[in-house]
Amino acid sequence: MVIVKKDGRFQDFDPTKLIKSIGAKYKAVESVNIIGQIEKELSTTRFKEFYPTTDNIQDMVEKYIMLNKKV
């Protein structure tokens, strides 16, 4: 999966970069779960017509953190 960086460059999706940003707040198991959910969403038809941007990825991170948050 290719994503579009903020400066317009194309780059392969790298889940290890998400571990750094998510991992500061969550346990490794929770981070891996969130990354799995993001990878699943990236493979849907939503991104067949265009490449996701880093902003799309950040929105998904926030969404899945909130959905996985224990109240």
Residue pairs with C-beta under 8 A, 6 or more apart in sequence:
1 12
1 13
1 39
1 42
1 43
1 47
1 52
2 10
2 11
2 12
2 13
2 51
3 10
3 11
3 12
3 13
3 51
3 52
3 53
3 54
3 56
3 57
4 10
4 11
4 51
4 52
4 53
4 54
5 11
5 53
5 54
6 53
6 54
6 55
10 51
13 39
13 42
13 52
13 57
15 35
15 38
15 39
18 31
18 34
18 35
18 38
18 57
18 61
19 28
19 31
19 32
19 35
21 61
22 30
22 31
22 34
22 35
22 61
22 65
23 31
25 65
26 34
26 65
30 68
33 68
34 61
34 64
34 65
34 68
37 60
37 64
37 67
37 68
38 57
38 60
38 61
38 64
41 60
42 52
42 60
47 56
